[in-house]
Amino acid sequence: MPFRALVPSPLGPVLLESDEAGLTGLYFTDQRDLPRVPGMAAGDGLVVSDPTAGMQGGRALRTFKVVRKPAAASGDLFANGGAPPAAAGRQGGAEAGAPMRLLQADTPAHALGVLQQTQRELDEYWRGARRVFDVPLAPRGTAFQHKVWRALLDVAWGDTLSYGELALATGMGAGHGRAVGTAVGSNPVSIIIPCHRILARNGTLNGYGGGLERKVRLLQIEGFVPVQGR
């Protein structure tokens, strides 16, 4: 049985799920594949129905690429002293360490500890103070999905791979990119299992379950800037 909590984030509310083994889910609350949770409406009626949608400057966001941002003269990743860019639009903001809202009356101590550790590490990530997550993970999936998700965990902060390259990293041929892409799209633990670091073969953003605007923001936190593809 999963135990759930809602936590705020700079990119909008996040649903966390844990069991006695570890974190089983991390979803933005307007994701199309958000689990059904009694008493919680998905995205307040605003659901990311198309993970490839979004426009910027009159061009489809999925056609944009990302490039490494030059380091600031001070050595900080961000010119404002290491804080990630503020979120825009309906995603809203959040104070680091803001209260967690548990979604059940009784949460076992270990599951609660996992939820609290996840919120603490996410707060550090938003501030640019964490690049590797330590919270124990227990996502549910097939053997093939687990193989792909383990490969995703090896894509380090500040790096990206294409779907074909990720297929090679799992020991399969680059021609298995489509099957790997399906497993990536089924990732139940976003951000921490970093599917936002996977791009199309030509380097474009392609899609993201939480919406392409969030994919851009996550990559900006990790030192990238979006540019129009050619």
C-alpha positions in Angstrom: 0.0 0.0 0.0 1.4 3.4 -1.0 1.4 6.3 1.5 1.0 9.7 -0.1 1.8 13.3 0.7 1.5 16.6 -1.2 4.5 19.0 -1.1 4.9 22.4 -2.8 7.6 23.1 -5.3 8.7 26.0 -7.5 7.1 24.1 -10.5 3.8 23.4 -8.8 2.4 20.9 -6.3 4.1 17.5 -6.2 2.5 14.2 -5.1 4.9 11.8 -3.3 4.2 8.1 -2.8 6.2 5.8 -0.6 6.0 2.3 1.0 8.1 0.5 3.5 10.8 -0.1 0.9 11.2 3.5 -0.4 9.9 6.1 -2.7 7.5 4.6 -5.3 6.2 7.8 -7.0 6.8 11.5 -7.6 4.3 13.2 -9.8 3.3 16.8 -10.7 -0.4 17.0 -9.8 -1.4 17.9 -13.3 0.3 15.0 -15.0 -1.9 12.9 -17.2 -0.7 9.7 -15.5 -1.2 10.9 -12.0 -2.5 8.0 -9.8 -6.1 8.3 -8.7 -6.0 9.6 -5.1 -9.3 9.8 -3.1 -10.2 13.4 -2.4 -7.6 14.9 -4.7 -8.5 16.4 -8.1 -5.8 16.1 -10.7 -4.3 19.5 -11.5 -7.5 21.4 -10.5 -8.9 20.5 -13.9 -5.8 21.5 -15.8 -4.1 18.4 -17.0 -1.0 18.0 -19.2 -2.8 16.0 -21.9 -0.1 16.3 -24.5 3.5 16.0 -23.2 4.9 17.4 -26.5 2.8 20.6 -26.4 3.9 24.1 -25.7 5.0 27.2 -27.6 7.8 29.8 -27.1 8.3 32.7 -29.3 5.8 31.4 -31.8 7.7 28.0 -32.2 6.8 24.6 -30.9 8.8 24.1 -27.7 9.5 20.4 -28.6 11.7 21.7 -31.4 14.0 23.6 -29.1 17.4 22.3 -28.1 19.5 23.0 -24.9 23.1 24.0 -24.6 25.4 24.4 -21.6 25.2 27.8 -19.9 28.6 29.4 -19.5 29.7 29.5 -15.9 29.2 32.9 -14.2 32.4 34.8 -13.5 31.9 34.2 -9.7 32.0 30.5 -10.3 28.4 30.1 -9.3 26.1 28.2 -11.7 23.5 31.0 -11.5 24.3 34.7 -11.5 21.9 35.1 -8.5 24.2 33.1 -6.2 23.1 29.5 -7.0 19.3 29.7 -6.8 17.4 28.1 -9.7 15.3 30.2 -12.0 11.9 31.1 -10.6 9.0 29.2 -12.1 6.6 31.0 -14.4 2.9 30.9 -15.2 0.4 28.7 -13.4 3.1 26.5 -11.8 3.5 29.0 -8.9 6.2 29.1 -6.3 7.0 27.5 -3.0 9.0 28.2 0.1 11.8 25.7 0.8 10.7 23.6 3.8 7.1 24.5 3.5 4.8 22.0 5.2 4.0 18.6 3.8 0.3 17.5 3.7 -0.1 13.8 4.4 -3.1 12.2 2.5 -3.9 9.5 5.1 -4.5 9.5 8.8 -1.8 7.1 9.8 1.6 7.0 8.0 4.1 4.4 9.2 7.3 5.8 10.6 9.5 4.4 7.8 7.2 5.6 5.0 7.0 9.0 6.6 10.8 9.2 6.9 11.0 8.5 3.1 8.5 11.2 2.3 10.3 13.7 4.6 13.7 12.8 3.1 12.4 13.3 -0.4 11.0 16.7 0.4 14.3 17.7 2.1 16.4 16.6 -0.9 14.0 18.3 -3.4 14.3 21.5 -1.5 18.1 21.2 -1.8 17.8 20.5 -5.5 15.7 23.6 -6.2 18.3 25.7 -4.4 21.1 24.3 -6.6 22.6 22.6 -3.5 22.0 18.9 -4.5 23.0 17.1 -7.6 22.6 13.5 -6.5 19.6 12.1 -4.6 20.0 9.6 -1.8 16.4 8.8 -0.9 15.7 5.0 -1.3 13.7 4.2 -4.4 11.1 1.4 -4.9 9.3 2.1 -8.2 6.9 -0.6 -9.5 7.4 -1.8 -13.0 8.4 -4.6 -15.4 11.9 -6.0 -15.5 12.5 -4.1 -18.8 11.2 -0.8 -17.3 13.5 -1.3 -14.2 16.5 -1.8 -16.6 15.7 1.5 -18.3 15.1 3.4 -15.1 18.4 2.1 -13.6 20.1 3.4 -16.8 18.4 6.8 -16.3 19.9 7.0 -12.8 23.4 6.9 -14.4 22.7 10.0 -16.5 24.4 12.6 -14.2 23.3 16.1 -13.3 24.3 18.4 -16.2 24.4 15.6 -18.8 21.9 14.5 -21.4 21.4 11.4 -23.6 19.3 10.6 -26.6 16.8 7.7 -26.5 19.2 5.7 -28.7 22.1 6.4 -26.5 20.1 5.3 -23.5 19.2 2.1 -25.3 22.9 1.5 -25.8 23.5 2.2 -22.1 21.1 -0.6 -21.2 23.0 -3.0 -23.4 20.5 -2.9 -26.3 21.0 -1.6 -29.8 20.2 2.0 -30.7 17.3 0.7 -32.8 15.5 -0.1 -29.5 15.1 3.7 -28.8 11.3 3.5 -29.3 10.8 0.8 -26.7 13.2 2.6 -24.3 11.3 5.8 -24.9 8.0 4.1 -23.8 9.7 2.9 -20.6 11.1 6.4 -20.0 7.6 7.8 -20.5 6.3 5.4 -17.8 8.8 6.5 -15.2 6.8 7.0 -11.9 9.5 8.9 -10.1 10.2 12.1 -12.1 13.1 14.4 -11.3 14.9 11.8 -9.1 14.9 9.2 -11.9 15.9 11.9 -14.4 13.9 11.3 -17.5 14.0 15.1 -18.2 17.7 14.5 -19.3 16.7 12.4 -22.3 16.4 14.2 -25.6 15.4 13.3 -29.2 18.2 11.9 -31.5 18.6 15.4 -33.0 18.9 17.0 -29.6 15.5 18.5 -29.4 13.4 18.4 -26.3 10.8 16.0 -27.7 8.3 15.6 -24.7 7.9 15.3 -21.0 5.1 13.9 -18.8 5.0 16.9 -16.6 4.9 19.3 -19.6 7.8 20.7 -21.7 7.8 24.0 -19.8 8.9 22.0 -16.7 11.5 20.0 -18.7 13.0 23.3 -19.7 13.0 24.6 -16.1 14.6 21.4 -14.8 17.3 21.5 -17.4 17.9 25.2 -16.6 18.4 24.3 -13.0 21.1 21.9 -14.2 23.0 24.5 -16.2 21.4 24.5 -19.7 19.7 27.2 -21.7 17.1 26.5 -24.4 17.9 27.6 -28.0 15.8 27.3 -31.2 16.7 24.2 -33.1 17.9 24.4 -36.7 
